[in-house]
């Protein structure tokens, strides 16, 4: 028997190199995107029940960049910077909340809303919450419930 060497046509070689190039590009774009995933759960400090609504804002100390996370009904969240749950760039972030409210009266057109969490969590200067990316992958948060001063009686 005689073995005959068959050379690959030019386009097969180009297609193979193109395939490897695209594969490497895909791998490196995901691995070196500069963002790290961040997830967690938000619960009330008194009974560990989940905060079921609102947004978390992650404000970068370095440049003021703001990442966000929507709080799901089970209290879980995944942080985003430019896409859905795409993570946050490395750095230190101060944390605050927005929209953690419930309708307690009024109408659909003019609702009366009440905060679910203590007002200090609405400001990065008073929340006391900080996270560092990429060190932290899971950041569970405990918040205090809002206590209305209108319902408190003076002794």
Secondary structure, DSSP 8 states (H G I E B T S, - for coil): ---------HHHHHHHHHHHHHHHHHHHHHHTSSEE--EEEEEETTT--B--S-EEEEEETTT--EEEEE--TTSEEE-BSSSTT--EESEEEEEEEE--EEEEEE-SSSEEEEESB-GGGGSHHHH--EEEETT-SB--EEE-B---TTS----
